[in-house]
Amino acid sequence: RVAVSNDPLSVEASSKWAQYWLDAELVEEIHKDVVRTHPDLQFFLDKEHGPSRYEALQRILFVYAKLNPGVRYVQGMNELVGTL
């Protein structure tokens, strides 16, 4: 029997796929809050640049969460970062 080490359904903690699925959950959690960030500000309403600003906000929060595993992401961080 051949062991498959690159199985996307693997639940082993050391699996790259397990980390991928954890990251995907984190991105989804962040995205839910980011799309609700300051919907009244022209900065985010701008049709040309608004979407890319939300994407940048999401990437900033994701990187922060990955670099600070003790804190990770908590609801409301998007409001703080969105004002910077």
C-alpha positions, 0 to 999 in steps of 0.5 A: 500500500502506498501512503499519500502524503499530499491528500487534501482530505488529510486531517493530520496536523502536519499536513500542508492541506490541513494548514490550507483549510485552517487558513481558508477558514481564517480568510472567510472569517476576516472577509465577513467583517471586512465587507461591512467595514465603514460602508458609509465612507467614500474611501470604501465606496469608490467604484474604482478603488473601493474593492481593492482597498477592501482586499488590501484590508483583508490581506493586512488582517490575514498577515497580522493573524498569521504573524501573531498566533496568540492574538489571531484575528478577533471581530472588530480589528477591521474597524481599527485597521480600516481607519488607518 
